[in-house]
Amino acid sequence: MSNKEIIATNNAPQAIGPYSQAVKVGNTVYLSGQIPLIPDTMEMIEGGITEQATQVFKNLSAVAEAAGGSLNDAAKVNISLTDLGEFTQVNEVMMQYFSHPYPARACVQIAALPRGAMIEVEVILAL
């Protein structure tokens, strides 16, 4: 018998592929990557990287809450950007959603993201 629990909330965008918003195994929660979709409309938020990063972290916060935690329970964050030149702006937004001590993190530049997003972020929580 599996000890996996599927986490889902209407306060974050629904999956746009064959995956779950998050999966909880024991005290660890794996949050799928979020792009800056508005949950109610499933449309991309308008604006630049600051607006997109803010929407992504709002979406991740909603999924973390549905799992019984918050982004301050994050052990690891993986950020994918289409332009590493936006690294500083993303850091500024991230500091609004996480408290010190910050989680471990990786940030990479990639060629493209779904729906033309500039940013995608995935998180692992330790509850």
FINUPA-108644 format. One record per atom (N, C-alpha, C, CB): residue number from 1; x, y, z. Coordinates in steps of 0.02 Angstrom, whole numbers. Each point is the difference from the previous one (the first is absolute). Glycine has a CB too. Example, Ala and Ser with C-alpha at 12.3 -4.5 7.8 and 13.67 -1.06 7.14 Angstrom:
2
ATOM  seq       x       y       z
ATOM    1     660    -284     390
ATOM    1     -45      59       0
ATOM    1      45      60       0
ATOM    1     -95     -59      62
ATOM    2      77     112     -98
ATOM    2      42      59       3
ATOM    2     -39      55      37
ATOM    2      59     -32    -108
***
This chain:
127
ATOM  seq       x       y       z
ATOM    1      42     -59       0
ATOM    1     -42      59       0
ATOM    1      45      62       0
ATOM    1     -93     -62      61
ATOM    2      76     108    -103
ATOM    2      40      61      -7
ATOM    2     -13      49      56
ATOM    2       0     -16    -123
ATOM    3      52      51     144
ATOM    3      -9      52      50
ATOM    3       1      69     -32
ATOM    3      53     -74      87
ATOM    4     -67      77    -152
ATOM    4      -3      63     -36
ATOM    4     -69      31       8
ATOM    4      85     -41     -83
ATOM    5     -85     107      96
ATOM    5     -62      37       3
ATOM    5       3      55     -53
ATOM    5     -15     -25     125
ATOM    6     -36      29    -166
ATOM    6      -3      51     -52
ATOM    6     -28      63      31
ATOM    6     -15     -87     -92
ATOM    7      49     144      81
ATOM    7     -22      65      25
ATOM    7     -29      39     -58
ATOM    7      89       0      92
ATOM    8    -148      28     -81
ATOM    8     -32      40     -53
ATOM    8     -39      58      32
ATOM    8      -9    -102     -75
ATOM    9       9     158      41
ATOM    9     -38      58      23
ATOM    9     -24      40     -60
ATOM    9      68       5     106
ATOM   10    -126      25     -99
ATOM   10     -26      45     -52
ATOM   10      31      69       4
ATOM   10    -107     -64       0
ATOM   11     147      76      52
ATOM   11      33      65      10
ATOM   11      65       7     -39
ATOM   11     -52       5     112
ATOM   12      69     -57    -150
ATOM   12      59       1     -44
ATOM   12     -22     -28     -67
ATOM   12      82     -14      98
ATOM   13     -45      29    -151
ATOM   13     -19     -26     -66
ATOM   13      -4     -76      -1
ATOM   13      53     100     -52
ATOM   14    -101    -125      16
ATOM   14      -5     -72     -10
ATOM   14      57     -23     -45
ATOM   14    -127       3      16
ATOM   15     145     -65     -10
ATOM   15      54     -27     -42
ATOM   15     -17       6     -74
ATOM   15      30     -80      92
ATOM   16      20      99    -132
ATOM   16     -10       6     -72
ATOM   16      30     -60     -36
ATOM   16       0     126      10
ATOM   17      12    -179      27
ATOM   17      28     -61     -27
ATOM   17     -15     -58      47
ATOM   17      91      65     -59
ATOM   18     -61    -122      46
ATOM   18     -12     -59      42
ATOM   18      41       0      64
ATOM   18     -27     -63    -105
ATOM   19      11     107     151
ATOM   19      34       4      64
ATOM   19     -46      29      52
ATOM   19     110      14     -58
ATOM   20     -91     -19     121
ATOM   20     -39      27      56
ATOM   20      32      65      23
ATOM   20     -35    -115      36
ATOM   21      -4     158      -3
ATOM   21      28      63      26
ATOM   21      55     -16      51
ATOM   21    -110      59     -19
ATOM   22      99    -110      59
ATOM   22      51     -20      49
ATOM   22     -14     -72      22
ATOM   22      15     119      39
ATOM   23      38    -151     -15
ATOM   23      -6     -67      28
ATOM   23      35       0      67
ATOM   23      -5     -54    -115
ATOM   24     -30      29     166
ATOM   24      28      -4      68
ATOM   24      18     -73      14
ATOM   24     -68     100      39
ATOM   25     129    -110     -16
ATOM   25      24     -66      20
ATOM   25      30       8      70
ATOM   25      22     -38    -121
ATOM   26     -55      12     171
ATOM   26      22      11      69
ATOM   26      -4      74      16
ATOM   26      77    -100      -6
ATOM   27     -22     129      29
ATOM   27       1      71      17
ATOM   27      30      43     -56
ATOM   27      10     -32     120
ATOM   28       1       2    -178
ATOM   28      29      36     -57
ATOM   28     -54      12     -52
ATOM   28     113     -52      22
ATOM   29    -116     114     -47
ATOM   29     -48      18     -52
ATOM   29      38      26     -60
ATOM   29     -89      27      87
ATOM   30      75     -57    -144
ATOM   30      32      19     -63
ATOM   30     -51      42     -40
ATOM   30      74    -105      -1
ATOM   31     -61     170      -4
ATOM   31     -44      44     -38
ATOM   31      24       3     -72
ATOM   31     -25      68     103
ATOM   32     -22     -82    -148
ATOM   32      16       4     -72
ATOM   32      18      71     -19
ATOM   32     -77     -97     -23
ATOM   33     114     104     -31
ATOM   33      18      65     -24
ATOM   33     -62      41     -17
ATOM   33     107     -47     -44
ATOM   34    -104     111      64
ATOM   34     -55      46     -14
ATOM   34      26      54     -48
ATOM   34     -54     -22     113
ATOM   35      12      37    -162
ATOM   35      13      58     -43
ATOM   35     -53      53      19
ATOM   35      49     -72     -96
ATOM   36     -42     133      71
ATOM   36     -43      55      24
ATOM   36     -70       1     -29
ATOM   36     103      63      14
ATOM   37    -140    -117      -3
ATOM   37     -70      -2     -21
ATOM   37     -44      24      57
ATOM   37      24     -96     -78
ATOM   38     -77     132      60
ATOM   38     -49      22      49
ATOM   38     -49     -58      10
ATOM   38      11     124     -34
ATOM   39     -20    -148      96
ATOM   39     -41     -59      11
ATOM   39     -71       4     -28
ATOM   39      67     -18     101
ATOM   40    -101      74     -94
ATOM   40     -69       6     -21
ATOM   40      -9      -3     -76
ATOM   40     -20      67     102
ATOM   41      68     -41    -138
ATOM   41      -7       4     -73
ATOM   41      46     -46     -39
ATOM   41     -33     117      17
ATOM   42      86    -142      17
ATOM   42      52     -40     -32
ATOM   42      35      38     -55
ATOM   42     -65    -103      27
ATOM   43      64     169     -23
ATOM   43      36      44     -47
ATOM   43      64      24      33
ATOM   43    -109      35     -55
ATOM   44     158     -20      13
ATOM   44      63      27      25
ATOM   44     -11      71      26
ATOM   44      65     -71     -82
ATOM   45     -35      85     140
ATOM   45      -4      68      27
ATOM   45      36      48     -47
ATOM   45      -7     -44     119
ATOM   46     -18     104    -125
ATOM   46      33      50     -42
ATOM   46      56      33      39
ATOM   46    -107      20     -64
ATOM   47     157       4      29
ATOM   47      55      35      31
ATOM   47      66     -35     -12
ATOM   47     -78      43      86
ATOM   48     128     -18     -52
ATOM   48      68     -26      -7
ATOM   48      17     -53      51
ATOM   48      32     109     -48
ATOM   49      32    -117      59
ATOM   49      24     -53      45
ATOM   49     -23      10      72
ATOM   49      99     -13     -75
ATOM   50    -104      75      99
ATOM   50     -23      10      69
ATOM   50     -71     -24       9
ATOM   50      77      99      10
ATOM   51    -121     -82     -57
ATOM   51     -70     -23       4
ATOM   51      -4     -76      -7
ATOM   51     -38     111     -46
ATOM   52      77    -138       0
ATOM   52      -1     -72     -11
ATOM   52      26     -38      61
ATOM   52      14      19    -123
ATOM   53      41       4     151
ATOM   53      28     -33      60
ATOM   53     -48       5      58
ATOM   53     116      26     -39
ATOM   54    -148      31      48
ATOM   54     -48       8      54
ATOM   54     -57     -49      -7
ATOM   54      30     121       9
ATOM   55     -57    -128     -70
ATOM   55     -55     -48     -10
ATOM   55      23     -71      12
ATOM   55     -50      77     -83
ATOM   56     109     -95      62
ATOM   56      27     -67      12
ATOM   56       4     -14      75
ATOM   56      65       6    -108
ATOM   57     -38      40     146
ATOM   57       6     -12      72
ATOM   57     -68       1      35
ATOM   57     114      51      -3
ATOM   58    -162     -13     -22
ATOM   58     -69      -4      26
ATOM   58     -28     -70     -12
ATOM   58     -17     124     -21
ATOM   59      26    -149     -39
ATOM   59     -24     -67     -17
ATOM   59      32     -53      45
ATOM   59     -19      37    -118
ATOM   60      84     -33     126
ATOM   60      35     -48      42
ATOM   60     -23       5      73
ATOM   60      99       6     -77
ATOM   61    -111      54     100
ATOM   61     -24      10      69
ATOM   61     -67     -35      10
ATOM   61      60     110       6
ATOM   62    -104    -105     -55
ATOM   62     -66     -32       4
ATOM   62       7     -76       4
ATOM   62     -51      96     -63
ATOM   63      95    -124      23
ATOM   63      10     -72       1
ATOM   63      32     -22      66
ATOM   63      12       0    -126
ATOM   64      37      39     150
ATOM   64      31     -16      65
ATOM   64     -52       1      56
ATOM   64     109      50     -41
ATOM   65    -153      -1      40
ATOM   65     -53       4      51
ATOM   65     -47     -60      -5
ATOM   65       7     125      -2
ATOM   66     -24    -146     -58
ATOM   66     -43     -58      -9
ATOM   66      32     -64      27
ATOM   66     -49      54    -101
ATOM   67     116     -54     102
ATOM   67      37     -57      27
ATOM   67       9       3      75
ATOM   67      59      -8    -109
ATOM   68     -82      63     140
ATOM   68       7       8      72
ATOM   68      62      37      21
ATOM   68     -63    -103      11
ATOM   69      95     139     -56
ATOM   69      61      36      16
ATOM   69       0      69     -30
ATOM   69      61    -107       7
ATOM   70      -1     133     -16
ATOM   70      10      65     -32
ATOM   70      67      -2     -36
ATOM   70     -70      60      88
ATOM   71      84      -7    -125
ATOM   71      65       2     -34
ATOM   71      58       4      49
ATOM   71     -56      55     -96
ATOM   72      44     -36     157
ATOM   72      54       0      50
ATOM   72      19     -70      22
ATOM   72     -40     110      39
ATOM   73       2    -161     -62
ATOM   73      19     -70      11
ATOM   73      43     -26     -57
ATOM   73    -106     -17      65
ATOM   74     122      59    -113
ATOM   74      39     -21     -58
ATOM   74      70     -22      20
ATOM   74     -67      77     -72
ATOM   75      87    -135      47
ATOM   75      68     -25       8
ATOM   75      41      15     -63
ATOM   75     -41     -90      79
ATOM   76       7      88    -137
ATOM   76      34       9     -64
ATOM   76     -46      35     -49
ATOM   76      70    -103      20
ATOM   77     -42     150     -57
ATOM   77     -35      37     -52
ATOM   77      40      -5     -64
ATOM   77     -51      80      85
ATOM   78      18     -96    -140
ATOM   78      31      -2     -65
ATOM   78     -34      52     -44
ATOM   78      30    -123      12
ATOM   79       9     170     -38
ATOM   79     -27      54     -41
ATOM   79      29      -7     -71
ATOM   79     -11      77     101
ATOM   80     -34     -73    -150
ATOM   80      20       1     -70
ATOM   80     -20      67     -29
ATOM   80     -12    -127     -11
ATOM   81      59     161     -20
ATOM   81     -12      65     -30
ATOM   81      19      -3     -74
ATOM   81      21      60     110
ATOM   82     -57     -22    -151
ATOM   82      20       4     -70
ATOM   82      53      53     -10
ATOM   82    -114     -39     -35
ATOM   83     127      80      87
ATOM   83      52      52      -4
ATOM   83      31       9      69
ATOM   83     -61      58     -95
ATOM   84     122     -82     104
ATOM   84      35       7      65
ATOM   84      14      73      17
ATOM   84      51    -112     -18
ATOM   85     -59     157     -29
ATOM   85       7      71      14
ATOM   85     -55      25      47
ATOM   85      53      14    -112
ATOM   86    -105     -55     123
ATOM   86     -55      18      45
ATOM   86       8     -30      69
ATOM   86     -74       9    -100
ATOM   87     133     -38     113
ATOM   87      15     -33      63
ATOM   87     -12      45      61
ATOM   87      85     -69     -60
ATOM   88     -63     132      57
ATOM   88      -6      46      57
ATOM   88     -73      15      15
ATOM   88     110      51     -30
ATOM   89    -151     -40     -22
ATOM   89     -71      15      11
ATOM   89     -36     -60      31
ATOM   89       2      79     -98
ATOM   90      17    -139      77
ATOM   90     -31     -60      28
ATOM   90      21      -7      73
ATOM   90       1     -56    -113
ATOM   91      61      70     130
ATOM   91      22      -3      70
ATOM   91     -41      48      43
ATOM   91     115     -31     -37
ATOM   92    -129      91      11
ATOM   92     -39      50      37
ATOM   92     -70     -25      14
ATOM   92      68      91     -52
ATOM   93     -99    -123       3
ATOM   93     -67     -27      10
ATOM   93       3     -59      48
ATOM   93     -34      36    -116
ATOM   94      83     -80     108
ATOM   94       5     -59      43
ATOM   94       6      20      73
ATOM   94      55     -62     -93
ATOM   95     -19     115     108
ATOM   95       8      21      70
ATOM   95     -66      22      32
ATOM   95     117      35     -27
ATOM   96    -167     -20     -13
ATOM   96     -66      17      27
ATOM   96     -39     -62      21
ATOM   96      -2     101     -73
ATOM   97      23    -159      50
ATOM   97     -37     -61      13
ATOM   97      36     -50      46
ATOM   97     -52      16    -111
ATOM   98     116      -4     124
ATOM   98      40     -45      42
ATOM   98      32      40      56
ATOM   98      21     -77     -98
ATOM   99     -12      45     155
ATOM   99      35      31      56
ATOM   99      67     -33      11
ATOM   99    -110      29      54
ATOM  100     155       8     -24
ATOM  100      66     -26      18
ATOM  100      -8     -52      55
ATOM  100      56     109     -32
ATOM  101     -23    -165      32
ATOM  101      50     -23     -49
ATOM  101     -34     -25     -63
ATOM  101      78     -31      93
ATOM  102     -50      49    -150
ATOM  102     -29     -16     -64
ATOM  102      13     -73     -19
ATOM  102      14     120     -35
ATOM  103     -56    -148      -9
ATOM  103      11     -69     -21
ATOM  103      60      -5     -48
ATOM  103    -123     -22      14
ATOM  104     145     -39     -25
ATOM  104      49     -13     -53
ATOM  104     -34      17     -66
ATOM  104      60     -92      67
ATOM  105     -19     111    -118
ATOM  105     -31      22     -62
ATOM  105      47     -11     -59
ATOM  105     -66      84      63
ATOM  106      36     -95    -120
ATOM  106      35       0     -64
ATOM  106     -38      47     -46
ATOM  106      45    -119      15
ATOM  107      -9     153     -59
ATOM  107     -31      45     -49
ATOM  107      38      -9     -65
ATOM  107     -37      84      89
ATOM  108       0    -102    -141
ATOM  108      31     -12     -65
ATOM  108     -37      38     -55
ATOM  108      38    -114      39
ATOM  109      -2     127     -92
ATOM  109     -31      30     -60
ATOM  109     -15     -57     -48
ATOM  109      62     110      15
ATOM  110    -122    -107     -44
ATOM  110     -21     -50     -49
ATOM  110     -26      35     -62
ATOM  110     -27     -83      91
ATOM  111      20      46    -144
ATOM  111     -19      30     -64
ATOM  111     -73      24      -2
ATOM  111      84     -73     -54
ATOM  112    -129      34      83
ATOM  112     -71      18      -4
ATOM  112     -39     -36      55
ATOM  112      10      17    -124
ATOM  113     -69      11     140
ATOM  113     -45     -28      49
ATOM  113     -70      -5     -30
ATOM  113      69      47      96
ATOM  114    -113     -88     -67
ATOM  114     -68      -5     -27
ATOM  114     -34      68      -3
ATOM  114      -7    -116      46
ATOM  115     -33     124     -97
ATOM  115     -42      59     -11
ATOM  115      39      66      -3
ATOM  115     -90     -61      57
ATOM  116     155      57     -71
ATOM  116      41      60      -6
ATOM  116      17      33      66
ATOM  116     -52      16    -108
ATOM  117      45     -53     163
ATOM  117      18      27      66
ATOM  117      74      18       3
ATOM  117     -92     -69      53
ATOM  118     109     118     -10
ATOM  118      69      19      12
ATOM  118      31     -38      58
ATOM  118     -27     113     -45
ATOM  119     -16    -144      88
ATOM  119      23     -31      61
ATOM  119     -44     -61      17
ATOM  119      44     111      41
ATOM  120     -12    -162     -15
ATOM  120     -34     -57      30
ATOM  120      38     -17      64
ATOM  120     -41     -45    -114
ATOM  121       4      29     167
ATOM  121      31     -16      64
ATOM  121     -32     -63      28
ATOM  121      25     122      22
ATOM  122      17    -167       3
ATOM  122     -25     -59      36
ATOM  122      31       1      70
ATOM  122     -12     -68    -108
ATOM  123     -22      38     156
ATOM  123      21       3      70
ATOM  123      -8     -69      32
ATOM  123     -33     122       7
ATOM  124      78    -138      39
ATOM  124      -7     -58      44
ATOM  124      -7      26      71
ATOM  124      68     -75     -78
ATOM  125    -124      55     111
ATOM  125     -12      20      69
ATOM  125      17     -57      47
ATOM  125     -91      78     -37
ATOM  126     115     -60      96
ATOM  126      11     -48      55
ATOM  126     -45      23      57
ATOM  126     121     -25     -35
ATOM  127    -177     -12      45
ATOM  127     -48      20      51
ATOM  127      17     -32      68
ATOM  127     -88      12     -89
***
